[in-house]
Amino acid sequence: MITQFLRKSLSLVLLFIFILVASLIAAAQERRDGGNRSSSSSGSSSRSSSSSSSTSGRSSGSSSSNRSSSSSGSSRNRGSDSSSSSSRSSTSNSSSKSSSGSGRSSGRRNDDNRSRSDNRRTGESTSNSRSERRNRDSSQSNTRNNNSADNTNGIDFARNRKRDRDGDRKRDRDRDRDRDRDRDRDVARRFRHDERDRRREERWREECERGRRVYPTRVYIASNYGNYNYGLTAYDQGYTDGLYTGANDARRGQIYDPERSHFYQHGAGGFLSIFGSSASYSFAYRDGFLRGYEEGYQNWQSYFIGDRFHR
């Protein structure tokens, strides 16, 4: 008997523990499910209450049928009110959820817009800073280029100025050298001319002295040319021809030689046979020619002006 009682008590304890564990598991599941289970449990409770009220109405008899019907109607109305309230609560929950979701979505959109605007602003600021940096770099590079160009221009100007100064100095040196060379050339030419003139003058003097010695002259004496009636005319004609010939030979630098002339060789310039013999005429002509040649050779500068003879 005791063993049977222990067995029964042990089985009851195990059953109670099982029921307790099952109830704990069910409670945990109900907690996890949340509001859905609560709404379903509220619906099931309303249904159980309605069913219980209907059974109670049925057991009360036909006399209270109106009451039961009214009570059932009230209970139904209450169930409908509870269901409507539950639907209202569900709609309110859904509306609150939707409003909360819309608020969250609007907040997210605002946050996105703010982040986009912030990103845009940061992008604009970075682009502005980059453009400013580029402008600054370009201005600095332009300034450097301008400075380098100015320095280059200054260096080129200094080089050109130095080159021009050196060119002017070289030009001046060349001009001085040319002037000195021309002066030296003029001096040398003048010296040569002077030397040539000196030598020519010396030679001319020597030729004059030699000519006086070699070719003595005589003045006109009528008795020397008695066989020709107009001996003075022959003498004057010879003197004129000898003057021109002597001055011309001295001008050309030739030696003193009256016999070289064809006038002296012929000795018949202006001869007329009706006035006497040709020998007497030639003798008077040659004496006058020698006398004129000597005068012209010694003073040729007085008779030749340029290239023309003037007596």
C-alpha positions as a printed Julia matrix, in Angstrom:
311×3 Matrix{Float64}:
   0.0     0.0      0.0
   2.77    2.37     0.9
   4.65    1.7     -2.26
   1.56    2.27    -4.33
   0.96    5.56    -2.53
   4.56    6.65    -3.16
   4.29    5.75    -6.77
   1.1     7.76    -7.15
   2.56   10.73    -5.3
   5.71   10.6     -7.43
   3.7    10.47   -10.61
   1.61   13.43    -9.43
   4.76   15.4     -8.62
   6.21   14.65   -12.06
   2.92   15.62   -13.68
   2.86   18.88   -11.71
   6.44   19.64   -12.72
   5.63   18.92   -16.37
   2.58   21.16   -16.23
   4.66   23.91   -14.57
   7.4    23.65   -17.2
   4.81   23.69   -19.99
   3.18   26.74   -18.46
   6.53   28.54   -18.2
   7.33   27.74   -21.84
   3.89   28.97   -22.91
   4.36   32.18   -20.92
   7.7    32.77   -22.54
   6.24   32.23   -25.98
   3.37   34.56   -25.15
   5.86   37.21   -24.05
   7.77   36.78   -27.28
   4.7    37.06   -29.43
   3.6    40.32   -27.74
   0.54   42.21   -28.83
  -0.69   39.67   -31.38
  -1.18   36.98   -28.76
  -2.78   39.54   -26.47
  -5.26   40.53   -29.17
  -5.97   36.88   -30.0
  -6.37   36.02   -26.31
  -8.73   38.98   -25.91
 -10.76   37.7    -28.87
 -10.82   34.16   -27.47
 -11.87   35.45   -24.04
 -14.69   37.45   -25.59
 -15.74   34.39   -27.49
 -15.65   32.22   -24.34
 -17.65   34.82   -22.45
 -20.22   34.97   -25.19
 -20.41   31.19   -25.34
 -20.8    31.02   -21.56
 -23.47   33.67   -21.62
 -25.31   31.83   -24.36
 -25.16   28.56   -22.45
 -26.4    30.33   -19.35
 -29.21   31.86   -21.34
 -30.14   28.53   -22.77
 -30.2    26.87   -19.3
 -32.4    29.62   -17.83
 -35.31   28.51   -19.96
 -37.63   29.81   -22.52
 -39.24   32.34   -20.14
 -36.1    34.28   -20.05
 -35.41   33.88   -23.71
 -35.96   37.55   -24.39
 -33.7    38.4    -21.58
 -31.16   35.84   -22.73
 -31.51   37.14   -26.22
 -31.16   40.65   -24.95
 -28.3    39.59   -22.8
 -26.81   37.71   -25.67
 -27.37   40.76   -27.81
 -25.77   42.9    -25.21
 -23.0    40.41   -24.87
 -22.71   40.38   -28.63
 -22.79   44.12   -28.64
 -20.18   44.1    -25.98
 -18.19   41.54   -27.98
 -18.6    43.7    -31.04
 -17.66   46.72   -28.97
 -14.64   44.86   -27.66
 -13.78   43.68   -31.13
 -14.26   47.19   -32.47
 -12.2    48.52   -29.63
  -9.59   45.91   -30.35
  -9.72   46.83   -34.06
  -9.55   50.48   -33.1
  -6.6    49.69   -30.88
  -5.02   47.72   -33.66
  -5.71   50.52   -36.17
  -4.41   53.05   -33.68
  -1.37   50.9    -33.14
  -0.94   50.55   -36.88
  -1.53   54.26   -37.37
   0.9    55.03   -34.59
   3.33   52.61   -36.12
   2.77   54.12   -39.57
   3.06   57.63   -38.12
   6.14   56.59   -36.23
   7.44   54.93   -39.42
   6.58   58.01   -41.47
   8.23   60.16   -38.82
  11.24   57.97   -38.88
  11.28   57.97   -42.68
  10.83   61.75   -42.73
  13.58   62.03   -40.12
  15.77   59.81   -42.21
  14.95   61.87   -45.29
  15.74   65.04   -43.4
  18.95   63.47   -42.17
  19.74   62.39   -45.73
  18.94   65.84   -47.04
  21.03   67.4    -44.29
  23.87   65.02   -45.01
  23.53   65.73   -48.73
  23.44   69.47   -48.11
  26.4    69.1    -45.78
  28.22   67.03   -48.38
  27.29   69.59   -51.02
  28.51   72.39   -48.82
  31.69   70.52   -48.02
  32.12   69.75   -51.74
  31.53   73.39   -52.61
  33.9    74.51   -49.88
  36.51   72.01   -51.05
  35.97   73.08   -54.68
  36.2    76.73   -53.62
  39.32   76.02   -51.61
  40.76   74.12   -54.57
  39.88   76.94   -56.96
  41.35   79.47   -54.53
  44.44   77.33   -54.21
  44.66   77.04   -57.99
  44.17   80.78   -58.37
  46.79   81.4    -55.71
  49.17   78.97   -57.36
  48.47   80.49   -60.78
  48.99   84.0    -59.39
  52.19   82.9    -57.72
  53.33   81.2    -60.92
  52.4    84.31   -62.91
  54.26   86.45   -60.4
  57.24   84.16   -60.66
  57.02   84.18   -64.43
  56.74   87.96   -64.42
  59.66   88.23   -62.03
  61.65   85.79   -64.12
  60.63   87.68   -67.28
  61.63   90.98   -65.65
  64.91   89.46   -64.55
  65.42   88.04   -68.03
  64.57   91.38   -69.6
  66.92   93.12   -67.21
  69.68   90.65   -67.97
  69.03   90.95   -71.7
  68.98   94.75   -71.43
  72.28   94.7    -69.53
  73.78   92.3    -72.05
  72.54   94.37   -74.98
  73.81   97.54   -73.33
  77.18   95.96   -72.68
  77.22   94.62   -76.24
  76.33   98.05   -77.58
  79.0    99.64   -75.41
  81.54   97.1    -76.59
  80.37   97.64   -80.17
  80.76  101.41   -79.76
  84.22  100.96   -78.31
  85.18   98.63   -81.13
  83.72  101.06   -83.64
  85.68  103.9    -82.08
  88.85  101.83   -82.12
  88.24  100.91   -85.74
  87.54  104.54   -86.58
  90.7   105.65   -84.8
  92.68  102.92   -86.52
  91.27  103.89   -89.89
  91.95  107.56   -89.19
  95.51  106.79   -88.12
  95.97  104.56   -91.14
  94.61  107.22   -93.45
  96.8   109.81   -91.8
  99.81  107.58   -92.11
  98.89  106.88   -95.69
  98.5   110.58   -96.36
 101.78  111.3    -94.65
 103.46  108.55   -96.62
 101.87  109.77   -99.83
 102.83  113.32   -99.05
 106.28  112.18   -98.16
 106.5   110.21  -101.35
 105.15  113.13  -103.28
 107.49  115.45  -101.49
 110.32  113.07  -102.01
 109.39  112.61  -105.61
 109.01  116.34  -106.05
 112.31  116.92  -104.29
 114.04  114.38  -106.45
 112.31  115.72  -109.49
 113.33  119.23  -108.59
 116.87  118.15  -108.0
 116.89  116.32  -111.29
 115.29  119.3   -112.99
 118.0   121.59  -111.63
 120.7   119.2   -112.69
 119.15  119.01  -116.16
 118.96  122.79  -116.36
 122.65  123.14  -115.47
 123.58  120.39  -117.88
 121.5   121.99  -120.63
 123.24  125.34  -120.2
 126.57  123.64  -120.51
 125.71  121.36  -123.39
 123.44  123.7   -125.34
 124.72  127.27  -125.06
 122.41  129.97  -126.4
 122.99  133.27  -128.1
 121.03  136.47  -128.25
 119.86  137.79  -131.62
 122.54  139.56  -133.71
 121.47  140.6   -137.21
 125.01  140.26  -138.62
 124.97  136.56  -137.83
 122.06  135.99  -140.24
 122.89  138.37  -143.15
 121.81  135.97  -145.89
 118.21  136.16  -144.69
 116.52  139.52  -144.68
 114.05  138.69  -141.91
 116.38  136.81  -139.5
 114.59  138.28  -136.47
 111.37  136.7   -137.68
 113.11  133.28  -137.88
 114.64  133.82  -134.44
 111.28  134.75  -132.89
 109.55  131.78  -134.52
 112.17  129.41  -133.13
 111.94  131.03  -129.69
 108.16  130.51  -129.57
 108.39  126.86  -130.57
 111.33  126.24  -128.16
 109.48  127.87  -125.24
 106.5   125.55  -125.61
 108.67  122.45  -126.15
 110.97  123.14  -123.15
 108.05  123.84  -120.77
 106.25  120.7   -121.89
 109.35  118.51  -121.45
 109.97  119.9   -117.97
 106.3   119.35  -117.01
 106.48  115.74  -118.1
 109.77  115.2   -116.28
 111.82  114.5   -119.39
 115.49  115.2   -119.69
 116.85  118.42  -121.09
 117.2   117.62  -124.82
 116.09  120.24  -127.39
 117.5   118.2   -130.27
 114.88  115.55  -129.65
 112.16  117.86  -130.96
 111.16  117.77  -134.64
 111.03  121.57  -134.6
 114.75  121.71  -133.93
 115.51  118.91  -136.4
 113.71  120.55  -139.33
 114.55  124.12  -138.44
 112.21  125.4   -141.12
 109.15  126.51  -139.23
 107.71  129.53  -141.11
 110.46  129.65  -143.83
 109.82  131.73  -146.97
 112.33  131.33  -149.82
 111.72  134.82  -151.23
 113.49  136.35  -148.2
 116.79  134.5   -148.42
 118.56  131.18  -148.07
 117.13  128.35  -146.01
 120.44  127.71  -144.21
 120.53  131.2   -142.73
 116.86  130.83  -141.74
 117.5   127.49  -140.07
 120.5   128.87  -138.21
 118.49  131.77  -136.79
 115.51  129.49  -136.05
 117.63  127.01  -134.06
 119.29  129.79  -132.02
 115.89  131.14  -131.08
 114.58  127.64  -130.37
 117.45  126.92  -127.93
 116.92  130.2   -126.2
 113.18  129.57  -125.83
 113.67  125.93  -124.79
 115.97  126.99  -121.94
 113.47  129.58  -120.74
 110.54  127.2   -120.92
 112.34  124.3   -119.24
 113.54  126.43  -116.29
 110.18  128.21  -115.7
 107.62  125.71  -116.87
 105.29  126.34  -113.85
 104.77  129.88  -115.12
 103.66  128.75  -118.56
 101.58  125.68  -117.8
  98.47  126.23  -115.68
  96.77  122.89  -115.49
  97.22  121.26  -118.87
  97.11  124.36  -120.96
 100.05  126.43  -122.12
  99.96  130.2   -121.51
 102.66  132.56  -122.63
